[in-house]
Every structure is written in structure tokens, then in C-alpha cells.
Amino acid sequence: MRPKLIIKTLSISLSVFLGTSYWVIAQASQFFTSQQINQQRVVVIARPYGDGKYDLVVVEQVQGKRKCWQEKGRNPVIIDPLLLEFDYTGICRRATDSNSYSVRINGKDRGLEYLLRIVPSESELCLVATPLSSHTSGIVIGRTNGFKSLSYLKIALEPGWQITKRVYARTGKVLGHFYLENKNLVKPNLSCSNSQNTKI
């Protein structure tokens, strides 16, 4: 088979695979609901890495044998990630990427539409759900209410937002996946520095 024909065949196969995968994921997301959890037992954190960059970490206290984190100060609240000092298996649950957390809005899983990012703005960091399919502004979910370089910072969620757990609707099984969820979002904040409104 000629090289150009091989490349063309592989390209077509990849496109079909990706399209099928997207359809399967989209269909599967319809079978998930959510369940509320104790908000005092979970924390949303902006974690520093690299050169002034931050990513999102969600930590849940599963059992009370040892504390998973400790909070210090105000505006911003600094997080001491205690779970990094011991084997936290069965005690703490940590979510560090889009496989373990996503956005849920108005009863719909929006993980395929929005990417969760930590965005700097003036004197604080914001947790923003950024649309994957457009260049429009993202939805502000929470903020650190201050900034301290190279520190783990607690993200205070905006009104109406909470952490929930994904549930498989057919069996009622609660999964380890976290949702950043708003059950009644009509006019989201689109800017970390000033409020704008749009329809979801």
C-alpha cells in the first residue's frame, strides 16, 4: 500500500474512533446523577507548580483518623496538605485531574464542554470553567480572595456552587468522581474581576 494511502486510511480510522468515543461518553453522561456530600469534609485547592502556575486539587476527608489538611489565615486561606506526610489510603481522597472531577450545571454533566482551570486575576486566583468549543469567557466558580506566592490556597466557591459526587443512576452507586455543581445557574459570573451575565 502506498504511503499516502496508508496515512489517509489511518486518518479516517482515527476520525471515526474519536467521533465514536465522543458519542459513547456523551451518551454515558446521561446516566449519571449527583449526590450531596458534607461540604465541611471537602476542600477545593489551588496547587502551585512550575513557574507561577496553579492547578486544581479536590481533597475529601473520608475518615477522621488523621486530618487530610489544615487551614491557616484569611484572605487568602492557606492550606497545609497534611495528607502528603502519611499514607492516606482510606483516610483521604484526592482528585487531581479531569478524570476525577468535572462541571455539572442545571442537572447536566458538562465535563465535555468545560475545562476547569485556575486563572490569575489582579490580587487573587479564580477557578474558571472554560468552554472548550468557543472563545467566550469562562464561568467563575470560585476564588481565593487573596494571593500568596508558592502556597496551597483554598478556593471559596461562588454562591450556588458546591461539591457533589457522581452517582450511577441505574444502580445508585456513588462513584469517586467529584462534581463542581450548580443546580440552578441562570446568570453566571463571567469575570473574576467584574460581573457579567449570560444564559446557560
C-alpha positions in Angstrom: 0.0 0.0 0.0 1.3 3.4 -0.9 2.4 5.7 2.0 -0.2 8.4 1.1 -3.0 5.9 1.1 -1.9 4.5 4.4 -1.9 7.9 6.0 -5.3 8.7 4.6 -6.7 5.4 5.9 -5.2 6.0 9.3 -6.7 9.5 9.4 -10.1 8.2 8.5 -9.9 5.5 11.1 -8.8 7.9 13.8 -11.6 10.3 13.0 -14.2 7.5 13.2 -12.7 6.3 16.5 -12.7 9.8 18.1 -16.2 10.5 16.9 -17.5 7.2 18.3 -15.7 7.8 21.6 -17.2 11.2 22.0 -20.7 9.8 21.3 -20.2 7.0 23.8 -19.0 9.4 26.5 -21.8 11.8 25.8 -24.4 9.1 26.0 -22.9 7.7 29.2 -23.0 11.1 30.9 -26.8 10.9 30.7 -26.8 8.0 33.1 -25.2 10.0 35.9 -26.9 11.9 38.7 -25.3 13.5 41.7 -25.3 13.2 45.5 -24.6 15.9 48.1 -21.8 15.4 50.5 -20.7 17.2 53.7 -19.0 20.4 52.5 -17.0 20.6 55.7 -15.3 17.3 54.7 -14.0 18.5 51.3 -11.8 21.3 50.2 -11.0 22.9 46.8 -7.4 23.9 46.4 -5.2 25.9 44.0 -1.9 24.0 44.0 1.3 25.7 42.8 3.6 24.1 40.3 6.2 25.2 37.8 6.8 28.9 37.2 3.9 30.7 38.9 1.3 28.2 37.7 -1.5 26.6 39.6 -3.8 23.6 39.1 -6.9 22.3 40.8 -7.0 19.7 43.5 -10.0 18.5 45.4 -9.4 16.7 48.8 -12.0 14.8 50.8 -11.7 13.6 54.4 -13.1 10.1 54.1 -12.3 9.0 57.7 -11.2 11.1 60.7 -8.2 9.1 61.8 -5.8 11.8 60.7 -6.5 15.2 59.2 -6.1 15.5 55.5 -5.4 19.2 55.5 -5.2 22.2 57.8 -6.3 25.8 57.1 -4.4 28.9 58.2 -5.1 32.6 57.9 -7.7 34.6 56.0 -7.9 36.2 52.6 -6.3 34.0 51.4 -6.8 30.8 53.4 -3.5 28.8 53.2 -3.9 25.1 53.0 -1.3 22.8 54.7 -1.7 19.5 52.7 -1.2 17.1 55.7 -2.1 14.0 53.6 1.3 14.3 51.8 3.0 13.4 55.1 1.5 9.9 55.6 -0.2 7.0 53.7 -3.6 8.5 53.2 -5.2 5.4 51.7 -8.7 5.0 53.1 -8.4 8.3 55.0 -8.3 11.0 52.4 -9.4 11.1 48.8 -7.6 13.3 46.3 -8.7 14.3 42.8 -6.1 16.0 40.6 -7.4 16.0 37.0 -10.4 15.9 34.7 -10.8 12.1 35.2 -11.7 12.7 38.8 -13.7 16.0 38.7 -15.8 17.9 36.3 -18.5 20.6 36.0 -22.3 19.9 36.4 -24.8 22.6 35.7 -28.6 22.6 36.0 -28.7 18.8 36.3 -26.4 18.1 33.4 -22.8 16.8 33.3 -20.9 19.4 31.4 -17.5 17.8 31.5 -17.2 17.5 27.7 -18.0 21.2 27.3 -15.9 22.9 30.1 -12.4 22.6 31.3 -11.6 23.6 34.9 -8.7 26.0 35.1 -7.0 28.2 37.8 -6.7 31.7 36.4 -4.8 34.6 38.0 -6.7 38.0 38.2 -5.4 41.1 39.9 -4.7 40.0 43.5 -6.3 36.6 43.6 -6.8 33.3 41.7 -10.0 32.2 40.2 -11.4 28.7 39.5 -12.9 29.0 36.0 -14.9 26.6 33.8 -13.6 27.4 30.4 -15.7 26.5 27.3 -13.9 24.0 25.0 -15.9 24.9 21.9 -15.7 28.7 21.8 -13.5 31.7 22.7 -16.1 33.1 25.1 -15.4 33.9 28.7 -15.4 31.2 31.2 -17.7 30.8 34.2 -16.2 31.8 37.6 -16.9 29.0 40.1 -14.7 30.2 43.0 -11.8 32.4 44.1 -9.0 32.5 46.6 -9.9 36.0 47.9 -6.2 37.0 48.1 -2.9 35.6 47.0 0.4 34.3 48.5 3.0 33.0 46.1 4.0 29.3 46.2 1.3 28.4 48.7 -1.6 26.0 48.5 -4.6 28.2 48.6 -8.2 27.4 49.5 -10.8 28.3 46.8 -14.0 29.7 48.2 -16.9 28.7 45.9 -19.2 31.3 44.5 -22.9 31.3 45.8 -24.9 28.4 44.4 -21.8 26.2 43.8 -21.0 23.1 45.8 -19.0 19.9 45.6 -21.1 16.7 44.9 -20.4 13.2 44.0 -21.2 11.4 40.7 -23.8 8.6 41.0 -24.5 5.9 38.5 -28.3 6.3 38.1 -29.1 2.7 37.2 -27.7 1.3 40.5 -27.5 4.3 42.8 -23.8 3.6 43.3 -21.8 6.6 44.5 -18.6 7.0 42.5 -15.3 8.7 43.4 -15.8 11.4 40.8 -16.4 14.9 42.1 -18.7 17.5 40.5 -18.3 21.2 40.8 -22.0 21.7 40.7 -24.6 24.4 40.5 -28.2 23.2 40.3 -29.8 26.4 39.4 -27.4 28.6 37.4 -29.1 31.3 35.3 -26.8 34.3 35.3 -23.2 33.1 35.9 -20.3 35.4 36.7 -18.1 35.5 33.6 -15.2 37.6 35.0 -13.0 37.2 38.0 -12.7 41.0 38.3 -16.2 42.2 37.3 -19.6 40.6 36.9 -21.2 40.0 33.5 -24.2 37.8 32.8 -25.2 35.3 30.1 -27.7 32.5 29.6 -26.7 28.9 30.1 
